[in-house]
């Protein structure tokens, strides 16, 4: 039996060609771009999305995602300008806008952005005081975003937002701030009470001046008070008698 009848060189060549063609065809999603290196040199324009042809092993494809990446910055030990030690973590939102630079200019853009975010967080917050860190986060977030975006721009990365998530204070600092807040609330309560007393005294003085200008008003007010007392369910009522009415009873005739 001859084996040559079963061996067809054209069939082998066709199978090899089909295999290479299938291996060369790549599919890139809508949010992906492909940076292609041909014999070690990068092509001018990234490829994709859709079907692309990568001539392996001559070409090498590097996939880059264009979606926004949410990077969680781990807690960092920060000493503020007023010498308070705190732990601060943050979150960074960024995306690749130039895939070619993200591949060529930096070895691992995700790791590089993470390390840059940590060092920038410690540097910027170390120049702020504790009160500023707690009450002016928007300004610090904007400053962090500007600095990180400026340093990642050569890598083809755009930082859209940086948010400080949590500030962890030492226990003794938390107790001191609680006492300060309580003292502040007591101070405000005393001020409000004093202002109320001042307003009440001013109204009483105004009423006294009005009554002193018309003596008959005092008598009407006196009679009105007696009527209000009489409306109560009391068995015995003692009310003062004007001294002018009692003079005639004690004068000697």
PEZI-V401095 format. One line per field, one symbol per residue. phi: phi as a letter, one per 40 degrees, with the letter a starting at -180 (. if undefined). psi: psi as a letter, one per 20 degrees, with the letter a starting at -180 (. if undefined). A space follows every 10 residues. Layout:
phi = ???
psi = ???
This chain:
phi = .cccccbbdc cccccccccc cccccbbbcd cbbbcbbbfg bcccbcbhch cbbbccccbb bbcbcbccbb bcccdbcbbc ccgbcbbbba bbbaacbbdc cccccacbcc cccccccccc cccccccbcc ccccbbcccc cccccccccc cccccgbbcc abbccabccc cccccccccc cccccccccc cccccccccc cccccccccc cccbdccccc cccccccccc cccccbbbbc bdcccccccb ccc
psi = ppihhioohh hgggggghgh ghhhpqpprh jqqpoppoki pqqgpqqrrb prpomqjgqp poppqjqppo oopqppopor hklpprpprr ppprrpinhg hhggiqgnhg gghghhgghh ghgghiiqrg hhhhilhggh ghgggggghh higijkpooh qpppgqooqq ghhgghhggg hghgggghgh gggghghghg hhhggggghg hhinhhhggh hghhghghhh iqlqhpppqq pphhiihhhi pp.
